[in-house]
Each structure stands twice: as structure tokens, then as C-alpha cells.
Amino acid sequence: MTTIMGPGTRRFFGVPGARGAAGALVELTLWTIAGTLFWLATASTISVVEVLIAALAALLGGILARAARRAMPFRARPRRVWLRWAATVPVAAMADMVRLAGWLGGSQPEDLRTASMPRGQGPRETGWRAGGIVSLSATPGSVVVGSDPSVGTVTVHTLVSGWPGLDESVLRPGDEA
């Protein structure tokens, strides 16, 4: 099998230390548990049939997610800063929703800006950009519409911004903790 990155450059991104059939089983188990819990958290009533359907759908989603992850030449190192961003996203999403209510009744300003992110294709840089792009796009007030890893820039479309300052935290130049 040939890869876009060349021989020997594929790195494992998933369950650390788990390879082969055991790694696949652990990964699919984690996907199934997470997907089932998410499904059940959104269900109005929980029955045995609901749990079985949720588990089956989550297992199918896990199989597809594993296949997609393995097919992509994506190398990223998870970053500690992702935890801070993940903790900020729900607060930023709620704050954006409140601001968007005012935005809908007002003049509806918007902003399309280019900001810096780490450049390059290494796992550290890719990890920073991946976490940052997901974090910024997970809130209703902003979405990343473009990324140029060779230059180290992203283009962000923003409708509203403000406290808790997720966009400023993610787009802080030089902060690669």
C-alpha cells in the first residue's frame, strides 16, 4: 500500500500503543460507547430497543470513522491546549447564541479576517491547526472558511465575538503551548 506521505511516515493517531486487531477492537469499543452515550443523552425516553439502536448506529459510525481516519494521510499530535479550548467552546457557544439574538435584530455586522496559525506539515503544527479550526467552527458566531498551512494563515468568518474570547485564544500568534 502506498501513502501520500511516503513509506515509513505514517504515524498512528488513535489509541496509544494499540495496534492490529486489538487496537481496532479498542477503538471501535470507544467509538461505540461514546456514540451510544451521546445518542442516549439526546433521547427523550430510554428503552432497551433505544439502547440497542443507539449502540448499532454508534458501532456503524465507529467503523466508518476508523476507515476514514486510516484512509487520510493526517498526522497530528494532540495538544494540551485542546483541553482549554474544549472547556471554552460550550461557554463561547452560549455567549455567541445570546449575542446572535441581538445581532439578528440589529445591523448584522460581520467580519472576514485572516489570522496566523503555526505553519508547516509537522504533527505539532497540524495538531494546533486541527484543534483550533474545530474549536472556532464549533461555535455559532464563527467558522473557519480557509486554511493555508504553507503560509500559516486561516480565514475566519465572524458574526459576533467577545467574552470568553475563544477566537483570541486560538488565534494567538506564537502561543504553541
C-alpha positions in Angstrom: 0.0 0.0 0.0 1.4 3.4 -0.9 0.7 6.5 1.0 0.8 10.1 0.0 3.4 10.8 2.7 5.8 8.2 1.5 7.0 5.0 3.1 7.6 4.9 6.8 6.0 8.3 7.5 2.5 7.1 8.6 2.0 7.7 12.3 -0.6 6.1 14.4 -3.3 8.6 15.6 -5.8 6.9 17.9 -5.5 4.7 21.0 -1.8 4.9 22.1 0.0 1.6 21.9 -2.9 -0.3 20.4 -2.1 -1.9 17.1 -3.7 -4.5 14.9 -6.9 -6.3 15.8 -6.6 -5.3 19.5 -6.2 -1.7 18.5 -9.2 -1.9 16.2 -11.3 -3.5 18.8 -10.4 -0.9 21.5 -11.0 1.9 19.1 -14.4 0.6 17.9 -15.4 -0.1 21.5 -14.6 3.5 22.5 -16.5 4.9 19.5 -19.5 2.7 20.3 -19.6 3.7 23.9 -19.2 7.4 23.1 -21.7 7.3 20.3 -24.2 5.4 22.4 -23.9 7.8 25.3 -24.3 10.8 23.0 -27.4 9.2 21.4 -29.0 8.4 24.8 -28.2 11.9 26.1 -30.4 13.3 23.4 -33.2 10.7 23.7 -36.5 11.7 25.4 -37.0 8.2 26.7 -34.6 5.3 27.2 -35.7 1.8 26.5 -33.9 -1.5 25.7 -34.7 -1.0 22.0 -33.4 2.6 22.1 -30.1 1.4 23.6 -29.7 -1.3 21.0 -30.4 1.0 18.1 -28.1 3.6 19.6 -25.3 1.0 20.0 -25.8 -0.3 16.5 -25.7 3.2 15.0 -22.7 4.1 17.1 -20.9 0.9 16.0 -21.6 1.7 12.4 -20.4 5.3 12.9 -17.2 3.9 14.6 -16.5 1.6 11.7 -16.8 4.5 9.2 -14.8 6.8 11.4 -12.0 4.3 11.8 -12.0 3.6 8.0 -11.9 7.4 7.2 -9.2 8.1 9.8 -7.0 5.3 8.4 -7.5 6.5 4.8 -6.4 10.0 5.4 -2.7 11.0 5.4 -3.3 13.0 8.5 -0.6 13.3 11.2 -1.3 15.4 14.2 -0.1 15.4 17.7 -2.8 16.1 20.3 -2.1 19.3 22.1 -2.7 20.2 25.8 -4.2 23.5 24.7 -7.1 21.5 23.1 -8.4 20.9 26.7 -8.6 24.6 27.4 -10.3 25.2 24.1 -12.7 22.3 24.6 -13.6 23.7 28.0 -14.2 27.2 26.5 -16.3 26.1 23.5 -19.6 25.5 25.4 -19.3 28.8 27.2 -18.4 30.6 23.9 -21.3 28.9 22.1 -23.8 30.0 24.7 -22.4 33.6 24.7 -22.5 33.6 20.9 -26.1 32.5 20.9 -27.1 35.4 23.2 -25.1 37.8 21.1 -26.6 36.4 17.9 -30.1 37.1 19.2 -29.2 40.8 19.3 -27.3 40.5 16.0 -30.5 39.3 14.2 -32.4 42.4 15.4 -29.6 44.8 14.7 -27.4 45.9 11.8 -25.9 42.5 11.4 -22.2 43.3 11.0 -19.8 40.6 10.1 -16.1 40.2 9.7 -13.9 38.1 7.4 -10.3 38.1 8.7 -7.1 36.4 8.1 -5.1 35.3 11.2 -1.9 33.5 11.9 -1.6 29.8 13.0 1.5 27.7 13.0 2.8 26.9 9.5 4.1 23.6 8.3 3.0 20.0 7.9 4.6 18.5 11.1 2.5 16.8 13.7 2.8 19.7 16.1 1.7 22.3 13.6 -1.1 20.1 12.2 -2.3 19.3 15.7 -2.5 23.0 16.6 -4.4 23.9 13.4 -6.8 21.0 13.6 -7.8 21.7 17.2 -8.0 25.4 16.5 -10.2 25.1 13.4 -12.6 22.6 15.1 -12.8 24.9 18.2 -13.5 28.1 16.2 -16.0 26.3 13.9 -17.9 24.7 16.8 -19.5 28.0 18.0 -22.4 29.7 16.2 -20.6 33.0 16.0 -17.6 32.0 13.8 -16.4 29.5 11.2 -13.1 28.9 9.6 -13.5 29.2 5.8 -9.9 28.7 4.7 -6.5 27.5 5.9 -3.1 27.7 4.2 -0.6 25.6 6.1 2.3 26.6 3.9 1.9 30.3 4.9 0.4 29.7 8.4 -2.8 31.5 8.0 -6.5 30.8 8.4 -9.5 32.8 7.3 -12.3 33.2 9.8 -15.8 34.5 9.2 -17.1 36.0 12.4 -20.6 37.3 13.1 -20.2 38.0 16.8 -17.3 37.9 19.2 -16.4 38.8 22.7 -16.1 37.1 26.1 -14.8 34.4 26.7 -12.5 35.2 23.8 -12.1 31.8 22.2 -11.1 33.3 18.9 -8.4 35.4 20.5 -7.2 32.4 22.5 -7.0 30.1 19.4 -5.6 32.7 17.1 -2.9 34.0 19.5 0.3 34.2 17.4 3.3 32.4 18.7 1.3 30.6 21.5 2.0 26.9 20.8 1.8 25.5 24.3 
